[in-house]
Amino acid sequence: MSQATLDDDELFDEAASEMREDVEASLAEAKDALPEADAVWDVEADNTLGVLNALKGALDTGDAEEHLRDAKKWFAMGKKADAFEDADDLEADIAELEELFDDIVEAHEQVGELTATIPELRGALEDAAEESEDDEDDE
């Protein structure tokens, strides 16, 4: 069918269908870009700092944020244009993924803080132990 024979409703329906597919594809790509559960849970390292660095790396969201943003952008455009017959499922999927993404980002930040704190804490504990040994030697 040539484009000249399509009426506006058919074109709109086709565009709406493509827009929904774009949202669904972006959501799928965002989910695929999220860290794997086993990568977050199973970490091998020789010490606490190694574990924290491995966990921090495992919590990297990669391109997930960009894909989620694309999904939200196409969804917002489609919803504003009233292009979706039923947008509730897409809206719920976006909200669920957004919440998970926020949790991962928060965990990543917390691990980053611990990664910076643990070496300082170790140094302070070593200093305290040395001071305690010095005090005992003085007695």
N, C-alpha and C positions, 0 to 999 in steps of 0.2 A: 504494500500500500504506500503510495507516494505521500509525501508530507502535505501536498496541496489538497489532498482529499480528507485529511484529518481535521476534525473540528476542534474547537478550543477545549471542550470537555474531555475528549479523548487524549489530547495532549496533556491536559492537567492530570488526568488519571495516570498516564504513563509517567509523568514527572514525579507524581506523588509516590508511585510504586518504586521508582528509582531512588527517591529520597529515603524511603523506608529501608531499602536495601543498603544504602550508604550508612545509615544510622546503625543497622544491625551489623554490617561489616566492620565499622569502626569500633563497636562494642566488642566484637569477637577479637579484633586485633589488640584492643586494650587488655582484655582478659588474658590473651596469649602472652603479652609482654610483662604481665605481673610475675613476681618471683614464684617459684615452685615451692610448695609446702615443705617438701623434703629438704630443699636447699636451706630453708630457714631453720628447720628442726635438727637436721643432721649436720654437725659442724665438726671438723677435725682440726685440732691445733695443739700446740705444745704447752700453751699457757693461756691465762685469762685474756690477755691482750690479743692473742692470736684468735681466740674464739670470738671476741668482740669485733675484730676487724673482718673475720669471715662472715659473721652475722650482718655486719653493716653492708658488706658487699652483696650478700644474699638478699637484703631488703631493698636493693636498688630497683626502682620501678622502670628504669629504661625508657622506652618510648610510650609506656602506658598513658602517661599524662597527655601526650599529644593526641593519641588515638581517642581518649576520653573527651578531650576538648573538641575534636572533630565530630564525635557522636553528638555532643551537646549542641554544637553549632548547627548541624543539619537537623537535629530534632527541633530546636528553637525556630528555625526557619519554617520547617514543615508544619509545626503547631500553629505558628502565627498565620500561616497561609491556609490553615484548616485543611491541610493536605492528607491527614491521616484519618481513616474511618474510626480507628480505635487506637489511641496513643497511650493508653494506660499501661500496657505491658512494656513499651519502650521507656516510658517515664519511670516505671518501677525498676527496670534493669539499670538505667542510668543512675538512679538514686542509690541502689544497692552497690554498684561499682564505685561510685563516688565515696560512699562510706568506707568501703574496704580500702580504697586508695588512701583516704585520709588516715586510716588506722596504720597502714604501712608506712606512710610518711612520718607519722608521729613516732612510731617504733624506731624508724631509721634515725630520727633526731635524738631520741633517748639513748640509743646505742652509741651515737656519735658523741654525746656528752659523756657517757661512761668511758668511752675509748680515750677521751682527753683526761678524765679524772683518775682513772686507775694508775697510770704511771706516776702521777703526782702523789697519790695516796701511798703507793709503794715507797716512793722516795721519803715521804714524811715518816712512814713506819720504820724504814731503815735508819733514818736520823734519830728517831726516838729510841730505837734499840741501841744505837751507838752511844747515845747520851746515858742510857741506863747502865751500859757496860762501863762507861767512863766514871759514873757515880760509884759503882761497885768497886772499881779499881782504886778510887780515892779513899774509900773507907778502909 
